[in-house]
Amino acid sequence: MKNIVLIFIFQFLINCSVSNDPMAPNSQNIRYLITEGKALWEQRSDTSAMSRAKYFIGLAYKENNLDSELAPLIGEMNYTRAYFLEADPEKRDSIFLVGSQVCKKSIYTNHDFLKILNQTQGDSITRLFNALNDAPKSIVPHLYWWAVNYLHYLNNRPVIERINERELLEIIMNRVLALEPSFHHSGPYRFFGLLYTRIPGLKLNQSETYFNQSLASNREFLGNAVLMAEFYHQKAGNREKFHKTLQDVVNYDIAQYPELLTDNLFFQNKAAKLLEIESSLFE
């Protein structure tokens, strides 16, 4: 496989170098990279396939980082790698941050969003917030993965930094909630459930309300239960509910929903890891 990849890269570089326009990437090669990367991403339960998916999509993005299709996929890839696979806290936070930055950049280069931003009055922060409040539905995936990665990055940052970024995060995800509340299996409700455990001064019971909304709509997506246990039940000191929720996830028959099989497998493994360190989480 390594030799095949090296041959492909060599051919890719040759094709780009002989292009009639040296400033233009070879669109055929980019399409190939994207197609192969997406195919490998569908096999992401195999960590080697996930690594190769990241490599192919990374090459395509490097050649054409204005391709809005790639940014949310990179955001989701980074979230998956950081949340499920990376054990080193600094590396994990770095991966989350890169994922958020790629999605943020794609929004600033989106024609429809820029049109709204340029028509908005005020200082830079006011203009950004007002433009985000009117953001088009076409950039919902970019908004979502920007906010999700950024919130996880902020998770271990100083309290004052989390407080300072609260308004931005709320504006981004409130726009997603308004446009597509069911996005990524009730992702906006899951996001606010997590957010309300991380910002001092917010009522913790609001976190429970949001998580319960995500479960009511998408109980079959195990991420809603796992994140509720990891963040809300742990924060509220609900050790029995924490344990039962995660044990139910571990025992869940993920074959019931083939379309969610890969994601639910990751969350099942995450639940098992959280149960292994349960005692330390409730010391």
PyMOL commands that set and color helices and strands:
alter all, ss='L'
color gray80, all
select helices_A, chain A and resi 2-17+27-41+47-63+70-85+89-108+111-118+124-133+137-154+159-179+183-198+204-218+222-236+239-250+254-256+258-276+278-281
alter helices_A, ss='H'
color red, helices_A
deselect
rebuild
show_as cartoon
